[in-house]
Amino acid sequence: MTGSSTSWPSPPEPGPPRVAVVACGAIARHVADIAARRGWPVDVHPLPPLLHNRPSRIAAAVSARVGELRDRYAAVAVGFADCGTYGALREACTELGVPMLSGAHCYDVFAGAPRLARLLDDEPGTYVLTDFLAASFAHTVIAELGLDRHPELRDDYFRHYRRVMWLAQHPTPGLRAAAEAAAAVIGLPLEVVVVGDSGLERDLAGLLASAAGPG
């Protein structure tokens, strides 16, 4: 039509560059929840938590996923602590130029390494649970160790433990019941230490700052 014009909406303003976090499946939900709460532009890419049963495979699995993602994102970070790799994961991350979480394992991340060391000094024979381990105990421990098929092996696996300690991030009634059930399977008393997820939040904030680099 003569004299008419069409008005098109302006394209949306681009958002902040997104960061990929290659995360251990045992803490990936916590990472995603923290990022959503803080409004961080993070996409979480979890790896299977059962890699912890084969820690020698973690570095290669992380390296492969980082390689898949780094051309698609402004930055990539690794949401794993050392996790039983004896430095292999940190070496791989250094070679890749990507930051990773601090600490020897996620227990350090949640509780803080000094606090966890004090707790373990009080009782070295401590079997540690997180929310994930409490909720998934039937699969990640009982089935993976074959205790569902050979319950007589329980004492062989756990004879040197004296207590179960749940590092509770979100101590809901359901998770407490799961932790109590796990302790009952092992046959040990349960102690609950509420740690929340502030330790992970601090470590994750530093991780993302490092991934973003200067400026």
N, C-alpha and C positions, 0 to 999 in steps of 0.2 A: 504494500500500500504506500502511495506517495505521501511523504511527510511523516511517516511513522518511524519509530525507532525501537529497537529492542535493547533492553537493559539486562546485561548478564551479571550474575553475582561475582564479586571479586573472589579469586582463589583464596583458600584459607591460608593464614599465616603458617609458615613451617614451624613445627615444634622443635624442641631441643634435640640434638643428635642422640640417638638411642645407643645404649650400651648393652651388649650381650654378656650375660654372666653364665658361664658353664659351671653348673652347681652339682655337688653331690646330691643324689636323690634323697638322702636322709635329712637334708636341711633345705632343700629347694623350696618347699612350701613356706618356710619361715622367711627365706630371702624374698620371695614374691610378695608376701604379706607386708614385710617392712618397706619394700620399694613402693608398694601401692599406698601405704599409710603416709610415707614421706613425699609422695609425688615424684619419685625419681624415674627418669626415662629408661627403664630397665626391662629387658626381656630375659626371662630365666630359661635356660636350656638344661634340664636335668639329665644326668647320667644314672644308670641303674645303681641303686644303693647296694646291691649284692656284689658290686665290685670290691666292697670292703672285705669280702671273703677271699678275694684274690688280689691283694694290694699291688702285686707286681704288675698288674695290668692297668692300673689307674693312670700312670703317666702317659702311656700310649693312647689310651682312650681319650684323655683330656686333650692331648696334642692333636689328635685327629679331629675332634669337634672344634677346637679353636681354628684349625685350618679351614674347616667348612664355613665358619662364620665370619672370619675377619674381613673379608671383602664386602660383607653385607652391612657392617656396622661401623659407627664412628670409632668404637673401641671395644675390646673384649677383655673381660676379667675372669678369674677362676675362683669359684666359690668352694674350694677345698682347702683344708689344712693339709699337713703332711700325710695323715691318714695311713700310716704304716708303710709308706714307700721308702723310708730311710733316705730322704733327700732327693730321690729320683724325680719326684714331681716338681720340686723347687728348681732343680737343674733344668728340667724341660721348660718350665715357665720362664726362666731366665733366658734360655736360648730363643724362646718365642717372643720375648719382650712383653710379656703380659704379667700383671700382678696376681697374687693369690692371697688367701687368708693366712693369718699368722697362726702359730701354735702347732702342736704335734697332732692334734685331732680336734673333732668338734666339741669334745668335753672342755678343752682349753678355751675354745671360742665362746661357749655359753657361760662357763663358770669363771673364766679368767685363770690363766696358768698358775699364778701364785696361790689363789684360793683353792684350786683343785689339788695342787701339791700338798697344801696343809691337810686337806681332807683325806688324801691317800696316805700321808704320813701318820695320821691318827689311826688308820686301819689299812695296812697295805693289801689285805685280802678283801678288796672291795670290787664287786661287779657293778659297773656303772650302766645305768639306763638313761636315755633321753626320751622325750615324748615319742619320737618316731620308733625307737626300739621297744618301748613299752607297748605301743599300739600294734606293732608288727611282730611281736616276739614269737608268736606261734609259727610264723613263716620264716623269719630271718634267723631265728635261733633253733627252735625245736625241730622244724622240718629240715633246715640246712645241716644241722648236726646229726640228723637221723634219730633224734630222741623219740619221735613219734613211732618209729619202728623198733627202736631198741632202747626203751626207757632205762634199762639196767646200766647204760653208759653214763647216766647223769653224774654219778659220784666220780667217775674217771675224769669228766670234764671240769667239775666244779669243786673237787675235794679241798682245794687250797683257799677257797673263798670263805669269808666269814659274815659278809653282809651284802645286801643289794642296796645301792644308793641311786635313787632317781633324781637326776638333775632336771627339775620340772620347769619347762618354759611356760606352759599354760596348764596349771594343775586343776583341770576339770574333774568332776566326779567320775566320768567315764575313763579318763586316762589314769586316775588313781586306781580304779578297779583293775585296769589292765596291768599296771605296775605291781599291784598286790598279787595278781594271778601269776605274773612272771616270777616274782620272788617265791611264791608257793611251789612252783614247778622246780625251782632250784633247791628249795627247802631251807631258805635263809630269811632272816628278818629284813624288812624293808625300812630304809630311812629316806625321808623326803627332804631335799634341799631345793628350795624355790630359787631359781636363778633368773627367770624371765628370758627375754631375748635382747636385752640392752647391750650385752657384750657383743653379740652378733651384729647388732645395729651399728655400734661404734666401728667394729672391724670392717663392716661393709661400706660405711661412709669413707673410711680411709682407702679402701680398695678402689672405690669408684673415683675418688680424687686422684689416685695414682694412675688409674687407667686413662683419665682425661688428659693427664700431663700438664705441663706449664700453661698458665693462662686459661 
